[in-house]
Amino acid sequence: MLCKALELSQLLIWSRNPEHATASARNIAEALPGTAVRATDSIHEVCAHSDIVCTLTPSETPLIDASMLHPGLHINAAGSPPRPQFREIDEDAMEACHLFADDARIALRESGNLAHMSNPPHITELAEVVSGAKPGRHTAHDITLYNSIGVAYEDLACADYLLRKAAAQHVGARVALRP
């Protein structure tokens, strides 16, 4: 979905398990013909050669540190469960980024990425950006990070939007959730 929305031309896939990276790259390449997809054994390479990095790894040890950041980079940190012991991004990298989250209060309470920061960060909420109340980036050189914690009301809002859109286009199928 992200590849189509942003018209990405290249994807680099890294995993702590190289076999998983290779299999994922193969599956994604089949699903996205015309997009260059390859596995790499270096998360440093992924960060150095990417405009967007999506972390999807439940990790208790940070995978990305401040030395891996570069101007214009955006990180979607979405892999760690919302618990203080889990984090994908180290404190110095978090402090170098303009931070975004679903809900700032919940993120500060539940995100391990944020829990390890020595100073409480300023967090822009996703709804503020989507509504136009606040900018996502101030300049093309900003380093931004979206710390996803998963908030049920946003999932419901997305489901409602997609259901209405599908109904308007007469696509999809109704499924009975109760007998």
Backbone bond lengths (Angstrom), bond angles and torsions (degrees), N, CA, C in turn:
res aa  C-N    CA-C-N  psi(-1)  N-CA   C-N-CA  omega(-1)  CA-C   N-CA-C  phi
1 M - - - 1.445 - - 1.524 110.09 -
2 L 1.312 117.86 -48.56 1.463 121.43 179.49 1.523 110.94 -60.52
3 C 1.331 116.49 -39.38 1.469 120.62 -179.31 1.513 111.51 -61.61
4 K 1.316 117.00 -42.15 1.461 120.62 -178.96 1.518 111.15 -73.24
5 A 1.316 117.26 -40.96 1.470 120.64 -178.35 1.519 111.41 -64.79
6 L 1.325 117.39 -36.95 1.464 121.24 -176.61 1.520 113.66 -102.95
7 E 1.313 116.76 0.57 1.462 121.73 -178.55 1.532 111.44 51.82
8 L 1.318 115.39 51.28 1.464 120.78 179.10 1.528 109.80 -71.53
9 S 1.315 115.94 140.67 1.462 119.92 -177.60 1.521 112.42 -101.14
10 Q 1.336 117.11 -18.13 1.459 119.55 -175.76 1.524 110.30 -145.59
11 L 1.316 116.08 140.46 1.459 122.15 175.46 1.518 109.27 -127.29
12 L 1.324 116.16 132.80 1.460 121.97 172.63 1.521 106.80 -111.15
13 I 1.313 116.41 131.55 1.459 121.99 -176.75 1.521 108.66 -115.91
14 W 1.338 116.15 127.08 1.456 121.77 176.20 1.518 108.23 -127.88
15 S 1.290 116.30 145.94 1.462 122.78 174.26 1.520 107.84 -146.88
16 R 1.326 115.10 153.16 1.468 118.26 173.71 1.523 109.95 -62.39
17 N 1.328 116.82 -22.38 1.454 122.60 176.10 1.533 107.61 -108.30
18 P 1.336 118.39 106.49 1.470 121.33 -176.78 1.529 113.76 -56.61
19 E 1.330 117.74 -31.81 1.468 120.14 178.61 1.528 110.42 -65.61
20 H 1.325 116.96 -38.00 1.467 120.41 177.13 1.523 110.59 -65.42
21 A 1.324 117.13 -40.78 1.466 120.88 179.10 1.521 110.33 -62.13
22 T 1.326 117.12 -44.42 1.461 121.30 -179.51 1.523 110.87 -64.27
23 A 1.329 117.11 -45.33 1.469 120.74 179.77 1.528 110.61 -65.06
24 S 1.318 117.42 -41.83 1.473 120.32 178.62 1.519 110.91 -63.54
25 A 1.321 117.06 -43.66 1.465 120.70 179.43 1.529 110.50 -61.03
26 R 1.307 116.67 -41.92 1.468 120.62 179.61 1.538 110.21 -63.75
27 N 1.325 117.48 -45.86 1.466 121.10 -178.93 1.528 111.69 -65.57
28 I 1.306 116.74 -40.89 1.464 120.68 -179.64 1.528 110.19 -68.42
29 A 1.317 116.99 -40.61 1.470 120.78 178.73 1.527 110.70 -60.69
30 E 1.325 117.20 -39.18 1.469 120.79 177.86 1.520 110.80 -65.98
31 A 1.330 116.90 -37.42 1.474 121.30 -178.19 1.522 112.81 -77.84
32 L 1.329 117.05 -21.65 1.465 121.37 -176.50 1.521 111.32 -126.46
33 P 1.329 117.21 69.09 1.462 118.38 179.27 1.531 110.05 -59.89
34 G 1.317 115.43 140.88 1.457 120.08 -178.82 1.518 113.40 92.67
35 T 1.325 117.45 -7.89 1.462 121.57 176.69 1.523 107.85 -105.06
36 A 1.325 116.90 128.93 1.465 121.09 177.97 1.527 108.21 -74.71
37 V 1.309 116.51 118.96 1.465 122.25 -178.63 1.516 108.23 -127.70
38 R 1.331 115.57 129.98 1.467 117.59 175.65 1.519 110.35 -150.52
39 A 1.323 114.37 151.28 1.458 121.64 176.35 1.523 108.77 -85.31
40 T 1.322 115.54 150.51 1.456 121.47 174.92 1.525 107.86 -136.80
41 D 1.312 115.65 155.43 1.461 119.13 178.40 1.534 111.68 -97.88
42 S 1.340 116.26 12.31 1.460 119.42 -175.75 1.530 112.11 -131.02
43 I 1.308 116.37 115.41 1.465 120.08 174.57 1.533 109.86 -67.27
44 H 1.328 116.83 -26.87 1.472 120.64 175.83 1.531 109.99 -62.93
45 E 1.336 116.85 -41.28 1.464 120.68 177.73 1.521 110.82 -63.18
46 V 1.339 116.45 -42.62 1.467 120.03 178.99 1.522 109.93 -57.54
47 C 1.324 117.31 -49.38 1.470 120.57 -178.10 1.526 111.91 -65.95
48 A 1.317 117.38 -41.75 1.461 121.39 -176.60 1.524 112.73 -66.13
49 H 1.336 117.26 -31.11 1.463 120.83 -173.38 1.526 113.43 -110.89
50 S 1.331 117.17 18.51 1.457 119.91 -176.64 1.516 111.88 -125.32
51 D 1.324 114.70 148.21 1.457 121.51 171.12 1.524 110.09 -90.28
52 I 1.341 115.75 -28.82 1.461 122.40 -179.89 1.518 107.64 -130.81
53 V 1.325 116.78 131.08 1.458 122.39 175.25 1.521 107.41 -121.61
54 C 1.325 116.19 126.62 1.460 121.28 176.55 1.522 107.99 -110.06
55 T 1.323 116.12 118.83 1.459 120.30 177.19 1.519 107.93 -96.90
56 L 1.306 115.72 128.93 1.460 121.77 -176.67 1.522 110.05 -133.30
57 T 1.315 115.86 36.09 1.456 121.52 -173.01 1.523 110.72 -118.49
58 P 1.326 118.28 116.94 1.460 118.87 174.49 1.534 108.91 -71.15
59 S 1.307 115.89 103.15 1.454 120.58 -173.21 1.524 110.77 -128.27
60 E 1.304 115.90 142.11 1.465 120.79 173.38 1.522 110.65 -96.52
61 T 1.320 116.49 -6.82 1.462 122.52 177.91 1.517 108.29 -118.49
62 P 1.331 118.53 126.97 1.467 119.90 -178.99 1.526 112.19 -55.79
63 L 1.332 114.98 138.18 1.453 121.78 179.72 1.521 111.86 -100.16
64 I 1.335 116.72 -27.23 1.462 121.84 -178.45 1.512 108.78 -117.71
65 D 1.330 115.61 128.98 1.463 120.21 176.73 1.525 109.61 -117.40
66 A 1.315 116.24 172.18 1.469 121.74 -173.62 1.526 112.58 -60.09
67 S 1.327 118.66 -29.45 1.467 120.35 -179.44 1.523 112.28 -66.10
68 M 1.331 117.72 -15.92 1.454 122.27 -176.60 1.533 112.41 -92.75
69 L 1.327 117.10 -3.92 1.462 121.15 -178.04 1.518 110.80 -85.71
70 H 1.329 116.23 152.44 1.464 121.38 174.62 1.523 108.63 -146.43
71 P 1.327 117.35 156.75 1.462 120.59 -178.17 1.533 111.70 -54.50
72 G 1.318 115.20 134.06 1.453 121.84 178.29 1.515 115.11 89.87
73 L 1.318 117.78 -7.02 1.464 121.51 -178.59 1.526 110.44 -69.17
74 H 1.328 115.83 140.66 1.461 121.96 170.79 1.514 107.55 -122.59
75 I 1.336 116.50 134.79 1.461 122.44 177.82 1.516 108.71 -117.34
76 N 1.334 116.21 129.67 1.460 122.33 168.57 1.521 105.93 -101.00
77 A 1.325 117.47 103.20 1.463 121.57 179.58 1.524 107.71 -92.81
78 A 1.329 115.61 101.58 1.459 119.31 -171.88 1.522 113.89 -129.58
79 G 1.319 118.99 4.62 1.452 119.69 -172.22 1.511 115.97 -93.73
80 S 1.307 117.52 -31.80 1.461 119.38 -175.65 1.516 111.10 -78.57
81 P 1.333 116.44 133.32 1.459 118.51 175.42 1.533 109.55 -62.62
82 P 1.322 117.89 152.82 1.470 119.56 -178.36 1.527 111.64 -73.52
83 R 1.329 115.10 75.45 1.464 122.45 176.74 1.527 107.66 -140.45
84 P 1.324 117.36 143.68 1.472 120.40 -174.32 1.529 115.53 -57.39
85 Q 1.324 119.01 -29.29 1.465 119.47 -176.64 1.529 112.64 -79.87
86 F 1.318 118.45 -12.33 1.457 120.93 -179.07 1.520 110.15 -98.48
87 R 1.331 115.52 133.72 1.460 119.76 175.23 1.522 109.92 -161.94
88 E 1.317 114.50 142.35 1.458 121.49 -179.39 1.524 111.79 -106.22
89 I 1.330 116.30 -20.81 1.457 122.50 -172.94 1.524 108.54 -120.68
90 D 1.339 118.23 133.04 1.464 118.72 -178.74 1.532 111.55 -77.55
91 E 1.316 115.24 166.33 1.465 122.02 -174.51 1.520 112.71 -58.56
92 D 1.330 118.43 -44.23 1.468 120.72 -178.90 1.527 111.67 -63.41
93 A 1.318 116.52 -39.43 1.469 119.84 177.28 1.521 110.33 -66.69
94 M 1.321 117.32 -42.16 1.473 120.41 178.81 1.525 109.82 -59.94
95 E 1.330 116.65 -42.47 1.465 120.16 -178.25 1.530 112.49 -68.65
96 A 1.329 117.65 -22.56 1.467 121.47 -179.91 1.529 112.64 -82.93
97 C 1.333 117.17 -9.98 1.460 121.63 -174.51 1.523 112.71 -102.79
98 H 1.331 115.20 151.09 1.460 121.90 165.89 1.525 104.23 -80.96
99 L 1.340 116.76 119.08 1.459 121.35 -169.22 1.521 113.07 -97.34
100 F 1.331 114.68 140.49 1.455 123.28 176.52 1.526 107.95 -129.63
101 A 1.327 116.46 149.07 1.467 120.88 176.95 1.517 109.12 -152.47
102 D 1.327 114.75 164.36 1.458 121.00 176.15 1.527 110.00 -59.31
103 D 1.313 115.10 -52.12 1.465 123.10 -177.15 1.530 106.43 -143.39
104 A 1.324 117.11 116.29 1.470 121.33 -174.03 1.523 112.30 -60.52
105 R 1.335 117.63 -43.48 1.478 119.75 -177.78 1.525 111.29 -63.05
106 I 1.330 115.96 -45.13 1.466 119.38 -179.88 1.527 110.01 -67.41
107 A 1.309 117.25 -41.12 1.470 120.66 179.86 1.528 110.70 -60.74
108 L 1.317 117.27 -44.92 1.470 120.14 -179.87 1.522 111.40 -63.76
109 R 1.299 116.94 -31.33 1.465 121.60 -178.42 1.528 112.25 -82.37
110 E 1.351 117.41 -33.45 1.461 119.35 -168.22 1.524 116.30 -116.49
111 S 1.312 118.71 -17.53 1.465 120.51 -174.94 1.521 112.52 -83.15
112 G 1.321 116.53 124.00 1.457 120.56 174.95 1.518 111.93 -65.24
113 N 1.340 117.17 -33.81 1.463 120.24 177.27 1.525 110.57 -58.25
114 L 1.318 117.24 -38.98 1.460 121.68 -178.41 1.525 112.31 -86.38
115 A 1.317 117.57 -30.04 1.465 121.92 -175.87 1.526 112.93 -62.46
116 H 1.321 117.09 -26.62 1.461 121.06 -176.95 1.527 113.70 -90.05
117 M 1.326 116.54 1.76 1.467 119.68 179.17 1.523 109.70 -80.36
118 S 1.322 116.46 137.76 1.462 119.89 -177.29 1.525 112.63 -74.12
119 N 1.326 118.01 -29.66 1.462 121.81 178.15 1.516 109.33 -116.88
120 P 1.337 117.09 137.51 1.462 118.34 178.07 1.536 110.08 -61.18
121 P 1.321 117.07 124.66 1.459 120.19 -175.83 1.525 112.33 -82.47
122 H 1.329 115.43 161.29 1.462 120.02 168.92 1.526 106.37 -85.55
123 I 1.311 116.29 129.91 1.461 121.55 -179.09 1.525 108.73 -123.29
124 T 1.302 116.50 128.00 1.458 121.74 173.49 1.519 107.23 -91.50
125 E 1.321 115.83 130.85 1.461 119.26 -179.79 1.522 110.30 -80.65
126 L 1.321 115.37 143.46 1.451 122.41 -178.56 1.527 111.46 -54.05
127 A 1.316 117.58 -41.67 1.466 121.09 -179.52 1.525 111.68 -60.52
128 E 1.332 117.14 -32.19 1.467 120.55 178.83 1.528 110.73 -66.52
129 V 1.319 116.48 -35.90 1.461 120.61 179.64 1.531 109.94 -75.19
130 V 1.327 115.84 -47.11 1.462 120.17 -177.94 1.528 111.04 -61.34
131 S 1.334 117.36 -36.91 1.471 120.87 -179.32 1.525 112.46 -78.06
132 G 1.335 117.29 -13.07 1.459 121.13 -178.65 1.516 113.67 89.06
133 A 1.335 117.12 2.67 1.464 120.63 -179.60 1.528 111.98 -68.42
134 K 1.332 116.57 -31.57 1.468 121.42 178.85 1.521 108.86 -137.07
135 P 1.328 116.45 150.21 1.466 118.57 179.29 1.522 111.82 -77.21
136 G 1.314 115.24 153.68 1.455 119.69 173.39 1.521 110.34 -78.07
137 R 1.297 115.87 -44.80 1.467 122.48 178.40 1.512 107.97 -130.38
138 H 1.315 114.91 146.55 1.464 119.92 173.96 1.522 109.75 -91.99
139 T 1.349 116.08 -35.59 1.461 121.40 176.45 1.533 108.53 -140.72
140 A 1.315 116.14 164.41 1.463 120.81 178.26 1.529 111.79 -67.22
141 H 1.322 117.20 -13.98 1.471 121.19 -178.79 1.524 113.10 -91.85
142 D 1.336 117.78 -8.01 1.458 120.55 178.99 1.522 110.32 -57.23
143 I 1.317 115.70 142.43 1.460 121.57 171.82 1.523 104.98 -101.70
144 T 1.326 116.08 118.87 1.455 120.58 -174.92 1.520 110.56 -118.67
145 L 1.335 114.99 153.74 1.456 120.88 179.39 1.519 108.75 -143.51
146 Y 1.312 115.38 125.50 1.467 121.77 173.60 1.515 107.19 -100.26
147 N 1.321 116.57 115.27 1.458 123.07 -179.12 1.532 107.59 -97.41
148 S 1.319 115.81 95.46 1.460 120.54 -177.33 1.519 110.64 -77.46
149 I 1.314 115.37 127.83 1.461 119.10 175.21 1.517 111.56 -115.68
150 G 1.324 116.70 -10.99 1.460 120.45 178.84 1.514 111.03 74.45
151 V 1.301 116.39 101.63 1.461 121.58 -179.59 1.522 107.38 -115.87
152 A 1.317 116.50 125.12 1.462 121.61 -172.68 1.522 112.89 -57.27
153 Y 1.335 118.66 -39.19 1.459 118.41 -177.12 1.528 111.93 -65.81
154 E 1.334 117.87 -29.47 1.460 119.30 175.71 1.525 110.70 -72.96
155 D 1.326 117.30 -36.85 1.457 120.46 175.46 1.527 110.03 -61.27
156 L 1.328 116.46 -42.54 1.464 120.10 178.66 1.523 111.80 -65.45
157 A 1.322 116.88 -40.60 1.466 120.26 178.23 1.527 110.57 -62.94
158 C 1.337 117.27 -41.57 1.472 120.80 177.82 1.526 110.34 -64.90
159 A 1.322 116.83 -43.40 1.465 120.37 179.48 1.531 110.35 -62.36
160 D 1.316 117.44 -42.37 1.462 121.12 178.22 1.526 110.83 -61.88
161 Y 1.327 116.68 -45.27 1.462 121.41 178.96 1.524 110.96 -59.55
162 L 1.337 116.36 -48.17 1.464 120.32 -178.56 1.519 111.65 -65.96
163 L 1.316 117.61 -37.98 1.460 121.20 178.14 1.524 110.44 -63.56
164 R 1.327 117.34 -45.27 1.470 120.85 178.75 1.535 111.19 -63.83
165 K 1.326 115.86 -41.51 1.470 119.80 179.75 1.533 110.41 -64.63
166 A 1.325 116.89 -43.86 1.469 121.16 178.77 1.528 110.43 -62.81
167 A 1.329 117.53 -42.40 1.466 120.77 179.48 1.521 110.65 -63.82
168 A 1.327 117.49 -41.06 1.463 121.08 -179.65 1.526 111.25 -65.39
169 Q 1.329 116.46 -30.46 1.473 120.51 -179.17 1.533 111.79 -96.22
170 H 1.339 116.65 1.39 1.466 122.41 179.66 1.526 111.53 55.74
171 V 1.342 115.31 45.90 1.464 119.88 176.58 1.526 108.51 -124.49
172 G 1.327 115.24 162.00 1.459 120.32 178.77 1.526 110.75 95.25
173 A 1.301 114.36 179.69 1.469 120.44 179.91 1.519 108.44 -139.78
174 R 1.317 115.53 140.29 1.465 119.51 176.77 1.517 108.73 -77.17
175 V 1.319 115.53 139.60 1.462 121.75 179.52 1.519 107.43 -125.67
176 A 1.326 115.61 128.92 1.470 120.85 178.42 1.524 108.73 -77.71
177 L 1.311 116.54 121.76 1.466 120.36 179.74 1.517 111.91 -91.48
178 R 1.316 116.34 -15.71 1.469 120.87 176.76 1.515 108.57 -122.53
179 P 1.338 116.46 145.11 1.481 119.05 179.60 1.523 111.69 -69.01
